[in-house]
Amino acid sequence: MDPVTRKDTWISQSRKNRIAKWGLRVASFLVFLAVWQWYGAKPEMFAVAPPSQVFPAFYEAMLSGELPKAAAGTLYTMAVGYLLAVVVGIVVGFGIAVSVWARNTIEPIVNAAYSAPMALLIPILGVYIGLEFQGRLFLVMVWAVFVIIVNTAAGVRETPPSLMEMAQSFGLNPWSIYRKVIFPSALPYILVGLRLGAGRALRGAVTAEILMSTTNLGKFLIDAGSTFNMPKLLAGIMLVILLGLVIIQGAEYLEQRILSWRRV
Amino acid sequence: MTSLLNKTKARDPVRVARRLAALFIIPVILATGCGERVADSALRVAITSPTQPSYVETIYGPVHYGAEFGLNITADDFRIFDSHATATQTVLAGQADIVGGSFVSHLIIRERGLDFKMFCPFVNMDDFVMAGRNGVTEVEQLFDPDTRVAIDSPGGASGVILNAMLQAAGTGKTIADLPNVRILESSALRSSVFVADGVDATVIHLTQFKQAAEQVSDAVIITTLYKDVPVFIKEAFAAPASWLEENLELAASFCASVLKAARELPRDFDLFVSAVNEFVGVPPSEAMLRETFDLISQYEFWPKNGDLEPEAITQMAKMAVLSGVLEEVPDPTEVVDRRPINRALELLGGRVE
């Protein structure tokens, strides 16, 4: 087979694969909708409204502006809290990786806090920070920061010694070593931390809005739930899931773009 | 290469079939209810919140007095939830027969199209108070734009309770007229924010107020549910109308056992304490139990005669409409089936004062 024909065959195969992948996704989604409709439409079913009621409720809430307004408020809280988490997470992560003192003092606390449920902090936050915007920001920040710290520290530690030795042999100063060797080497880990942190920040924002001073999407969900408006409640949940999907997919896309220089 | 291999695997018909089968089978398993089932029993009860001292009679009565009325029930026949929707769904799915929960929530459930009827009230009053600080001592001050008031979301208890307080105080206003509101779902959170000076007034339990008052020198009780609101129905048992039609005697026996506990426990502090120790997960201190007991006894928190009078139902429904959780006031005869209550009173030998 000559190279041109082989390339055409490969492109054709690649296209078929892509069609098959999307075909499977669409089919799975349709099957999921069908099962959901069947399950939710059962007369004895109350807690799970069928999509035939949820999608109109979603459309109505979007059209009235109620859901977009709530989502905008949640995303704002999430974005500000996440930015704080990124700054704190990368700085502390670097500190833990390069400082023996930080490794012995801060890292155990980070590891313990990473696995602790952050909602436990809410009663304390109520007293010291308040349950309004500042409190919510703090909760989003702590929800997202630890995964960024852990990944940043791991990435910095994984810098190949051979690269460090080469940098030193070229006479680079410490700042240049950080900038030109350690940071690019740790970047894949840092970006994974940022991606995971973005998902956790959204979860933190919605949780804070439900469990702290109720507002935005949290209020939308609480109001719908407490009045048993199940189509509206599921419409809100659907939007949260969609936002999570968009945020994670967006973060993945950015990660791939930023790391494209690493690919052969 | 790995990527290409993965793509080839994804198109493998066997793998595709397995994935589709999984998509079908998992929801079917969920739908057919392969989860834990309660033991077969004459009556299975779903309760919408964990048992508290202020409504311990709901479980103590059936378990200890049920046999007197021909009821075969144990503590295992009670399923405790933390959500009215889940408890209601449990009844609809046939995993429980009746549901005990908020009166207003039962009304909303009916408005959502489920033919549930209430047949036995079990809590009328509660120890909720409107607490104030920073000079907020009068109900009218709640409508000052500078007064920060914390309540829960429209469907929650404190919103309806505050509306009842506002009506009883003759303000002619509702929670919708409050200009500076913070929505905090749990009374514990509202209490801690009140202590931290995050709000100037809030609806909390009396016990929480007393703890808060130790740290807030100017904390005052502005109004209370139990002293100032003449009519309130907080919690009741409900069941699908069709179930009640077929099980009137069973519902009456259950109601009679609950009403008997509502009559007996407020008479004897030691009995009340033993009931709390038996059925409440983490019982409060005896001093706190004494306070609760005194309130229950003095203000008749528990209905001894199963009163669900049309006027009271209409009043509660109006409060729910004002709170924005109910669209219209229902016909009181439609939401309650009085036959089990009447029969329960017969079984108990009549009404008591």
Interface residues (C-beta under 8 A of the other chain):
Chain A: N17 A20 K21 L24 A27 S28 V31 F32 V35 W36 Y39 K42 E44 M45 F46 A47 I122 P123 G126 V127 Y128 G130 L131 E132 I210 L211 M212 S213 T214 T215 K219 I222 D223 G225 S226 T227 F228 N229 M230
Chain B: K7 T8 A10 R11 V16 R19 L20 L23 F24 P27 V28 L30 A31 S83 H84 A85 T86 T88 Q89 L92 A93 G94 S105 I108 I109 R112 L114 D152 S153 P154 G155 G156 R182 I183 L184 E185 A188 L189 S192 V193 V195 A196 G198 V325
